């Protein structure tokens, strides 16, 4: 797992947390369950955004 932390000061008391991953297959079911538990417990203190990395495919059907 590769982790990159970016820390900036905001006026809010809520931290923005983003998790980037390649696909759902990159994360074990146990990790997803544990992550859900932690995010649920800290929901008053964090804004959690899970993200999937996508790549442009100019040769794909329907590409603009």
HTML snippet that shows the backbone in 3Dmol.js (N, CA, C, O; Angstrom):
<script src="https://3Dmol.org/build/3Dmol-min.js"></script>
<div id="view" style="width:600px;height:400px;position:relative"></div>
<script>
const pdb = `
ATOM      1  N   UNK A   1       0.834  -1.155   0.000  1.00  0.00           N
ATOM      2  CA  UNK A   1       0.000   0.000   0.000  1.00  0.00           C
ATOM      3  C   UNK A   1       0.891   1.233   0.000  1.00  0.00           C
ATOM      4  O   UNK A   1       1.874   1.292   0.739  1.00  0.00           O
ATOM      5  N   UNK A   2       0.556   2.204  -0.814  1.00  0.00           N
ATOM      6  CA  UNK A   2       1.281   3.465  -0.878  1.00  0.00           C
ATOM      7  C   UNK A   2       0.406   4.544  -0.259  1.00  0.00           C
ATOM      8  O   UNK A   2      -0.777   4.654  -0.579  1.00  0.00           O
ATOM      9  N   UNK A   3       0.992   5.339   0.628  1.00  0.00           N
ATOM     10  CA  UNK A   3       0.244   6.372   1.321  1.00  0.00           C
ATOM     11  C   UNK A   3       0.894   7.717   1.071  1.00  0.00           C
ATOM     12  O   UNK A   3       2.115   7.853   1.148  1.00  0.00           O
ATOM     13  N   UNK A   4       0.079   8.700   0.774  1.00  0.00           N
ATOM     14  CA  UNK A   4       0.545  10.062   0.608  1.00  0.00           C
ATOM     15  C   UNK A   4      -0.306  10.955   1.506  1.00  0.00           C
ATOM     16  O   UNK A   4      -1.531  10.978   1.388  1.00  0.00           O
ATOM     17  N   UNK A   5       0.345  11.684   2.397  1.00  0.00           N
ATOM     18  CA  UNK A   5      -0.377  12.572   3.301  1.00  0.00           C
ATOM     19  C   UNK A   5      -0.168  14.014   2.870  1.00  0.00           C
ATOM     20  O   UNK A   5       0.961  14.455   2.655  1.00  0.00           O
ATOM     21  N   UNK A   6      -1.263  14.736   2.748  1.00  0.00           N
ATOM     22  CA  UNK A   6      -1.210  16.157   2.464  1.00  0.00           C
ATOM     23  C   UNK A   6      -1.940  16.851   3.599  1.00  0.00           C
ATOM     24  O   UNK A   6      -3.129  16.614   3.814  1.00  0.00           O
ATOM     25  N   UNK A   7      -1.246  17.695   4.317  1.00  0.00           N
ATOM     26  CA  UNK A   7      -1.826  18.362   5.474  1.00  0.00           C
ATOM     27  C   UNK A   7      -1.946  19.853   5.174  1.00  0.00           C
ATOM     28  O   UNK A   7      -0.981  20.502   4.771  1.00  0.00           O
ATOM     29  N   UNK A   8      -3.129  20.370   5.375  1.00  0.00           N
ATOM     30  CA  UNK A   8      -3.339  21.804   5.212  1.00  0.00           C
ATOM     31  C   UNK A   8      -4.287  22.279   6.307  1.00  0.00           C
ATOM     32  O   UNK A   8      -5.109  21.514   6.812  1.00  0.00           O
ATOM     33  N   UNK A   9      -4.161  23.520   6.655  1.00  0.00           N
ATOM     34  CA  UNK A   9      -4.998  24.086   7.700  1.00  0.00           C
ATOM     35  C   UNK A   9      -6.292  24.604   7.088  1.00  0.00           C
ATOM     36  O   UNK A   9      -6.278  25.307   6.078  1.00  0.00           O
ATOM     37  N   UNK A  10      -7.414  24.245   7.718  1.00  0.00           N
ATOM     38  CA  UNK A  10      -8.709  24.721   7.267  1.00  0.00           C
ATOM     39  C   UNK A  10      -9.421  25.394   8.426  1.00  0.00           C
ATOM     40  O   UNK A  10      -8.970  25.323   9.569  1.00  0.00           O
ATOM     41  N   UNK A  11     -10.497  26.024   8.137  1.00  0.00           N
ATOM     42  CA  UNK A  11     -11.295  26.681   9.166  1.00  0.00           C
ATOM     43  C   UNK A  11     -12.264  25.718   9.837  1.00  0.00           C
ATOM     44  O   UNK A  11     -12.884  26.064  10.843  1.00  0.00           O
ATOM     45  N   UNK A  12     -12.400  24.532   9.300  1.00  0.00           N
ATOM     46  CA  UNK A  12     -13.342  23.554   9.835  1.00  0.00           C
ATOM     47  C   UNK A  12     -12.660  22.652  10.853  1.00  0.00           C
ATOM     48  O   UNK A  12     -11.435  22.529  10.876  1.00  0.00           O
ATOM     49  N   UNK A  13     -13.464  22.031  11.682  1.00  0.00           N
ATOM     50  CA  UNK A  13     -12.967  21.055  12.648  1.00  0.00           C
ATOM     51  C   UNK A  13     -13.102  19.634  12.107  1.00  0.00           C
ATOM     52  O   UNK A  13     -13.006  18.664  12.859  1.00  0.00           O
ATOM     53  N   UNK A  14     -13.325  19.520  10.803  1.00  0.00           N
ATOM     54  CA  UNK A  14     -13.502  18.219  10.164  1.00  0.00           C
ATOM     55  C   UNK A  14     -12.373  18.000   9.167  1.00  0.00           C
ATOM     56  O   UNK A  14     -12.104  18.860   8.328  1.00  0.00           O
ATOM     57  N   UNK A  15     -11.710  16.844   9.259  1.00  0.00           N
ATOM     58  CA  UNK A  15     -10.625  16.512   8.326  1.00  0.00           C
ATOM     59  C   UNK A  15     -11.205  15.869   7.072  1.00  0.00           C
ATOM     60  O   UNK A  15     -12.108  15.038   7.160  1.00  0.00           O
ATOM     61  N   UNK A  16     -10.691  16.248   5.910  1.00  0.00           N
ATOM     62  CA  UNK A  16     -11.044  15.595   4.648  1.00  0.00           C
ATOM     63  C   UNK A  16     -10.077  14.441   4.438  1.00  0.00           C
ATOM     64  O   UNK A  16      -8.866  14.652   4.368  1.00  0.00           O
ATOM     65  N   UNK A  17     -10.599  13.224   4.337  1.00  0.00           N
ATOM     66  CA  UNK A  17      -9.786  12.024   4.154  1.00  0.00           C
ATOM     67  C   UNK A  17     -10.209  11.376   2.846  1.00  0.00           C
ATOM     68  O   UNK A  17     -11.387  11.077   2.649  1.00  0.00           O
ATOM     69  N   UNK A  18      -9.248  11.158   1.948  1.00  0.00           N
ATOM     70  CA  UNK A  18      -9.532  10.526   0.665  1.00  0.00           C
ATOM     71  C   UNK A  18      -8.676   9.280   0.521  1.00  0.00           C
ATOM     72  O   UNK A  18      -7.471   9.322   0.768  1.00  0.00           O
ATOM     73  N   UNK A  19      -9.279   8.190   0.128  1.00  0.00           N
ATOM     74  CA  UNK A  19      -8.568   6.942  -0.128  1.00  0.00           C
ATOM     75  C   UNK A  19      -8.648   6.648  -1.617  1.00  0.00           C
ATOM     76  O   UNK A  19      -9.732   6.451  -2.166  1.00  0.00           O
ATOM     77  N   UNK A  20      -7.484   6.622  -2.267  1.00  0.00           N
ATOM     78  CA  UNK A  20      -7.409   6.308  -3.696  1.00  0.00           C
ATOM     79  C   UNK A  20      -6.941   4.864  -3.854  1.00  0.00           C
ATOM     80  O   UNK A  20      -5.990   4.449  -3.192  1.00  0.00           O
ATOM     81  N   UNK A  21      -7.593   4.101  -4.717  1.00  0.00           N
ATOM     82  CA  UNK A  21      -7.173   2.735  -4.992  1.00  0.00           C
ATOM     83  C   UNK A  21      -7.499   2.382  -6.432  1.00  0.00           C
ATOM     84  O   UNK A  21      -8.342   3.017  -7.066  1.00  0.00           O
ATOM     85  N   UNK A  22      -6.812   1.347  -6.947  1.00  0.00           N
ATOM     86  CA  UNK A  22      -6.941   0.979  -8.355  1.00  0.00           C
ATOM     87  C   UNK A  22      -8.262   0.324  -8.698  1.00  0.00           C
ATOM     88  O   UNK A  22      -8.839   0.599  -9.750  1.00  0.00           O
ATOM     89  N   UNK A  23      -8.744  -0.537  -7.824  1.00  0.00           N
ATOM     90  CA  UNK A  23     -10.023  -1.202  -8.030  1.00  0.00           C
ATOM     91  C   UNK A  23     -10.473  -1.806  -6.710  1.00  0.00           C
ATOM     92  O   UNK A  23      -9.700  -1.866  -5.754  1.00  0.00           O
ATOM     93  N   UNK A  24     -11.699  -2.245  -6.658  1.00  0.00           N
ATOM     94  CA  UNK A  24     -12.211  -2.890  -5.455  1.00  0.00           C
ATOM     95  C   UNK A  24     -11.409  -4.155  -5.165  1.00  0.00           C
ATOM     96  O   UNK A  24     -11.306  -4.569  -4.010  1.00  0.00           O
ATOM     97  N   UNK A  25     -10.846  -4.768  -6.190  1.00  0.00           N
ATOM     98  CA  UNK A  25     -10.064  -5.990  -6.016  1.00  0.00           C
ATOM     99  C   UNK A  25      -8.748  -5.734  -5.283  1.00  0.00           C
ATOM    100  O   UNK A  25      -8.132  -6.670  -4.774  1.00  0.00           O
ATOM    101  N   UNK A  26      -8.310  -4.461  -5.226  1.00  0.00           N
ATOM    102  CA  UNK A  26      -7.071  -4.119  -4.519  1.00  0.00           C
ATOM    103  C   UNK A  26      -7.218  -4.175  -3.002  1.00  0.00           C
ATOM    104  O   UNK A  26      -6.219  -4.235  -2.285  1.00  0.00           O
ATOM    105  N   UNK A  27      -8.440  -4.155  -2.514  1.00  0.00           N
ATOM    106  CA  UNK A  27      -8.693  -4.108  -1.079  1.00  0.00           C
ATOM    107  C   UNK A  27      -9.299  -5.418  -0.604  1.00  0.00           C
ATOM    108  O   UNK A  27     -10.237  -5.936  -1.210  1.00  0.00           O
ATOM    109  N   UNK A  28      -8.757  -5.949   0.484  1.00  0.00           N
ATOM    110  CA  UNK A  28      -9.304  -7.196   1.024  1.00  0.00           C
ATOM    111  C   UNK A  28     -10.649  -6.920   1.688  1.00  0.00           C
ATOM    112  O   UNK A  28     -10.875  -5.818   2.188  1.00  0.00           O
ATOM    113  N   UNK A  29     -11.540  -7.903   1.701  1.00  0.00           N
ATOM    114  CA  UNK A  29     -12.838  -7.711   2.368  1.00  0.00           C
ATOM    115  C   UNK A  29     -12.681  -7.303   3.841  1.00  0.00           C
ATOM    116  O   UNK A  29     -13.455  -6.487   4.341  1.00  0.00           O
ATOM    117  N   UNK A  30     -11.705  -7.854   4.518  1.00  0.00           N
ATOM    118  CA  UNK A  30     -11.479  -7.509   5.933  1.00  0.00           C
ATOM    119  C   UNK A  30     -11.077  -6.041   6.075  1.00  0.00           C
ATOM    120  O   UNK A  30     -11.532  -5.360   6.994  1.00  0.00           O
ATOM    121  N   UNK A  31     -10.230  -5.553   5.171  1.00  0.00           N
ATOM    122  CA  UNK A  31      -9.817  -4.156   5.198  1.00  0.00           C
ATOM    123  C   UNK A  31     -11.014  -3.236   5.003  1.00  0.00           C
ATOM    124  O   UNK A  31     -11.141  -2.231   5.704  1.00  0.00           O
ATOM    125  N   UNK A  32     -11.885  -3.562   4.068  1.00  0.00           N
ATOM    126  CA  UNK A  32     -13.075  -2.755   3.803  1.00  0.00           C
ATOM    127  C   UNK A  32     -13.989  -2.731   5.019  1.00  0.00           C
ATOM    128  O   UNK A  32     -14.525  -1.678   5.364  1.00  0.00           O
ATOM    129  N   UNK A  33     -14.177  -3.876   5.675  1.00  0.00           N
ATOM    130  CA  UNK A  33     -15.005  -3.934   6.879  1.00  0.00           C
ATOM    131  C   UNK A  33     -14.409  -3.089   8.000  1.00  0.00           C
ATOM    132  O   UNK A  33     -15.127  -2.333   8.653  1.00  0.00           O
ATOM    133  N   UNK A  34     -13.098  -3.212   8.228  1.00  0.00           N
ATOM    134  CA  UNK A  34     -12.436  -2.429   9.268  1.00  0.00           C
ATOM    135  C   UNK A  34     -12.509  -0.929   8.962  1.00  0.00           C
ATOM    136  O   UNK A  34     -12.751  -0.115   9.854  1.00  0.00           O
ATOM    137  N   UNK A  35     -12.299  -0.580   7.699  1.00  0.00           N
ATOM    138  CA  UNK A  35     -12.363   0.813   7.300  1.00  0.00           C
ATOM    139  C   UNK A  35     -13.757   1.381   7.547  1.00  0.00           C
ATOM    140  O   UNK A  35     -13.894   2.505   8.031  1.00  0.00           O
ATOM    141  N   UNK A  36     -14.784   0.612   7.218  1.00  0.00           N
ATOM    142  CA  UNK A  36     -16.162   1.041   7.462  1.00  0.00           C
ATOM    143  C   UNK A  36     -16.385   1.320   8.947  1.00  0.00           C
ATOM    144  O   UNK A  36     -16.994   2.327   9.308  1.00  0.00           O
ATOM    145  N   UNK A  37     -15.890   0.427   9.807  1.00  0.00           N
ATOM    146  CA  UNK A  37     -16.057   0.598  11.250  1.00  0.00           C
ATOM    147  C   UNK A  37     -15.389   1.884  11.737  1.00  0.00           C
ATOM    148  O   UNK A  37     -15.983   2.636  12.510  1.00  0.00           O
ATOM    149  N   UNK A  38     -14.155   2.142  11.290  1.00  0.00           N
ATOM    150  CA  UNK A  38     -13.437   3.341  11.715  1.00  0.00           C
ATOM    151  C   UNK A  38     -14.107   4.613  11.197  1.00  0.00           C
ATOM    152  O   UNK A  38     -14.259   5.581  11.942  1.00  0.00           O
ATOM    153  N   UNK A  39     -14.503   4.614   9.938  1.00  0.00           N
ATOM    154  CA  UNK A  39     -15.144   5.795   9.359  1.00  0.00           C
ATOM    155  C   UNK A  39     -16.463   6.070  10.078  1.00  0.00           C
ATOM    156  O   UNK A  39     -16.793   7.223  10.356  1.00  0.00           O
ATOM    157  N   UNK A  40     -17.211   5.020  10.377  1.00  0.00           N
ATOM    158  CA  UNK A  40     -18.480   5.176  11.082  1.00  0.00           C
ATOM    159  C   UNK A  40     -18.256   5.780  12.477  1.00  0.00           C
ATOM    160  O   UNK A  40     -19.021   6.648  12.899  1.00  0.00           O
ATOM    161  N   UNK A  41     -17.233   5.339  13.183  1.00  0.00           N
ATOM    162  CA  UNK A  41     -16.946   5.858  14.521  1.00  0.00           C
ATOM    163  C   UNK A  41     -16.486   7.318  14.502  1.00  0.00           C
ATOM    164  O   UNK A  41     -16.750   8.068  15.442  1.00  0.00           O
ATOM    165  N   UNK A  42     -15.798   7.717  13.429  1.00  0.00           N
ATOM    166  CA  UNK A  42     -15.227   9.058  13.363  1.00  0.00           C
ATOM    167  C   UNK A  42     -16.017  10.005  12.465  1.00  0.00           C
ATOM    168  O   UNK A  42     -15.496  11.047  12.066  1.00  0.00           O
ATOM    169  N   UNK A  43     -17.257   9.667  12.143  1.00  0.00           N
ATOM    170  CA  UNK A  43     -18.016  10.444  11.172  1.00  0.00           C
ATOM    171  C   UNK A  43     -18.237  11.908  11.577  1.00  0.00           C
ATOM    172  O   UNK A  43     -18.485  12.746  10.710  1.00  0.00           O
ATOM    173  N   UNK A  44     -18.154  12.228  12.850  1.00  0.00           N
ATOM    174  CA  UNK A  44     -18.294  13.621  13.284  1.00  0.00           C
ATOM    175  C   UNK A  44     -17.006  14.417  13.097  1.00  0.00           C
ATOM    176  O   UNK A  44     -17.016  15.646  13.173  1.00  0.00           O
ATOM    177  N   UNK A  45     -15.900  13.720  12.853  1.00  0.00           N
ATOM    178  CA  UNK A  45     -14.592  14.373  12.786  1.00  0.00           C
ATOM    179  C   UNK A  45     -13.943  14.331  11.405  1.00  0.00           C
ATOM    180  O   UNK A  45     -12.998  15.075  11.143  1.00  0.00           O
ATOM    181  N   UNK A  46     -14.444  13.464  10.518  1.00  0.00           N
ATOM    182  CA  UNK A  46     -13.844  13.351   9.179  1.00  0.00           C
ATOM    183  C   UNK A  46     -14.914  13.347   8.094  1.00  0.00           C
ATOM    184  O   UNK A  46     -16.062  12.965   8.323  1.00  0.00           O
ATOM    185  N   UNK A  47     -14.509  13.778   6.923  1.00  0.00           N
ATOM    186  CA  UNK A  47     -15.321  13.634   5.712  1.00  0.00           C
ATOM    187  C   UNK A  47     -14.547  12.663   4.829  1.00  0.00           C
ATOM    188  O   UNK A  47     -13.500  13.021   4.290  1.00  0.00           O
ATOM    189  N   UNK A  48     -15.050  11.438   4.673  1.00  0.00           N
ATOM    190  CA  UNK A  48     -14.330  10.375   3.984  1.00  0.00           C
ATOM    191  C   UNK A  48     -14.799  10.249   2.543  1.00  0.00           C
ATOM    192  O   UNK A  48     -15.999  10.209   2.273  1.00  0.00           O
ATOM    193  N   UNK A  49     -13.842  10.187   1.617  1.00  0.00           N
ATOM    194  CA  UNK A  49     -14.145  10.050   0.189  1.00  0.00           C
ATOM    195  C   UNK A  49     -13.318   8.918  -0.411  1.00  0.00           C
ATOM    196  O   UNK A  49     -12.126   9.098  -0.658  1.00  0.00           O
ATOM    197  N   UNK A  50     -13.923   7.756  -0.652  1.00  0.00           N
ATOM    198  CA  UNK A  50     -13.198   6.697  -1.357  1.00  0.00           C
ATOM    199  C   UNK A  50     -13.197   7.000  -2.855  1.00  0.00           C
ATOM    200  O   UNK A  50     -14.216   7.422  -3.402  1.00  0.00           O
ATOM    201  N   UNK A  51     -12.083   6.794  -3.509  1.00  0.00           N
ATOM    202  CA  UNK A  51     -11.942   7.093  -4.947  1.00  0.00           C
ATOM    203  C   UNK A  51     -11.268   5.923  -5.657  1.00  0.00           C
ATOM    204  O   UNK A  51     -10.399   5.256  -5.096  1.00  0.00           O
ATOM    205  N   UNK A  52     -11.679   5.688  -6.890  1.00  0.00           N
ATOM    206  CA  UNK A  52     -11.040   4.680  -7.744  1.00  0.00           C
ATOM    207  C   UNK A  52     -10.279   5.424  -8.836  1.00  0.00           C
ATOM    208  O   UNK A  52     -10.838   6.279  -9.524  1.00  0.00           O
ATOM    209  N   UNK A  53      -9.001   5.090  -8.987  1.00  0.00           N
ATOM    210  CA  UNK A  53      -8.179   5.709 -10.024  1.00  0.00           C
ATOM    211  C   UNK A  53      -8.640   5.192 -11.386  1.00  0.00           C
ATOM    212  O   UNK A  53      -8.784   3.986 -11.587  1.00  0.00           O
ATOM    213  N   UNK A  54      -8.866   6.100 -12.302  1.00  0.00           N
ATOM    214  CA  UNK A  54      -9.242   5.718 -13.661  1.00  0.00           C
ATOM    215  C   UNK A  54      -8.239   6.312 -14.642  1.00  0.00           C
ATOM    216  O   UNK A  54      -7.606   7.329 -14.358  1.00  0.00           O
ATOM    217  N   UNK A  55      -8.102   5.679 -15.778  1.00  0.00           N
ATOM    218  CA  UNK A  55      -7.173   6.126 -16.804  1.00  0.00           C
ATOM    219  C   UNK A  55      -7.942   6.428 -18.077  1.00  0.00           C
ATOM    220  O   UNK A  55      -8.941   5.777 -18.382  1.00  0.00           O
ATOM    221  N   UNK A  56      -7.480   7.394 -18.798  1.00  0.00           N
ATOM    222  CA  UNK A  56      -8.084   7.756 -20.065  1.00  0.00           C
ATOM    223  C   UNK A  56      -7.793   6.686 -21.110  1.00  0.00           C
ATOM    224  O   UNK A  56      -6.689   6.141 -21.154  1.00  0.00           O
ATOM    225  N   UNK A  57      -8.762   6.389 -21.936  1.00  0.00           N
ATOM    226  CA  UNK A  57      -8.596   5.416 -23.012  1.00  0.00           C
ATOM    227  C   UNK A  57      -9.080   6.023 -24.326  1.00  0.00           C
ATOM    228  O   UNK A  57     -10.234   5.834 -24.711  1.00  0.00           O
ATOM    229  N   UNK A  58      -8.198   6.756 -25.016  1.00  0.00           N
ATOM    230  CA  UNK A  58      -8.623   7.447 -26.244  1.00  0.00           C
ATOM    231  C   UNK A  58      -9.021   6.492 -27.369  1.00  0.00           C
ATOM    232  O   UNK A  58      -9.736   6.904 -28.282  1.00  0.00           O
ATOM    233  N   UNK A  59      -8.589   5.245 -27.337  1.00  0.00           N
ATOM    234  CA  UNK A  59      -8.925   4.301 -28.403  1.00  0.00           C
ATOM    235  C   UNK A  59     -10.148   3.444 -28.083  1.00  0.00           C
ATOM    236  O   UNK A  59     -10.544   2.608 -28.894  1.00  0.00           O
ATOM    237  N   UNK A  60     -10.744   3.641 -26.924  1.00  0.00           N
ATOM    238  CA  UNK A  60     -11.911   2.851 -26.532  1.00  0.00           C
ATOM    239  C   UNK A  60     -13.150   3.284 -27.305  1.00  0.00           C
ATOM    240  O   UNK A  60     -13.267   4.438 -27.718  1.00  0.00           O
ATOM    241  N   UNK A  61     -14.061   2.357 -27.492  1.00  0.00           N
ATOM    242  CA  UNK A  61     -15.323   2.665 -28.177  1.00  0.00           C
ATOM    243  C   UNK A  61     -16.091   3.663 -27.329  1.00  0.00           C
ATOM    244  O   UNK A  61     -16.220   3.482 -26.118  1.00  0.00           O
ATOM    245  N   UNK A  62     -16.600   4.710 -27.952  1.00  0.00           N
ATOM    246  CA  UNK A  62     -17.371   5.726 -27.245  1.00  0.00           C
ATOM    247  C   UNK A  62     -16.527   6.812 -26.612  1.00  0.00           C
ATOM    248  O   UNK A  62     -17.064   7.704 -25.957  1.00  0.00           O
ATOM    249  N   UNK A  63     -15.206   6.757 -26.795  1.00  0.00           N
ATOM    250  CA  UNK A  63     -14.348   7.806 -26.227  1.00  0.00           C
ATOM    251  C   UNK A  63     -14.554   9.095 -26.975  1.00  0.00           C
ATOM    252  O   UNK A  63     -14.735   9.094 -28.193  1.00  0.00           O
ATOM    253  N   UNK A  64     -14.527  10.198 -26.252  1.00  0.00           N
ATOM    254  CA  UNK A  64     -14.732  11.499 -26.889  1.00  0.00           C
ATOM    255  C   UNK A  64     -13.406  12.072 -27.316  1.00  0.00           C
ATOM    256  O   UNK A  64     -13.359  13.168 -27.875  1.00  0.00           O
TER     257      UNK A  64
END
`;
const viewer = $3Dmol.createViewer("view");
viewer.addModel(pdb, "pdb");
viewer.setStyle({}, {cartoon: {color: "spectrum"}});
viewer.zoomTo();
viewer.render();
</script>
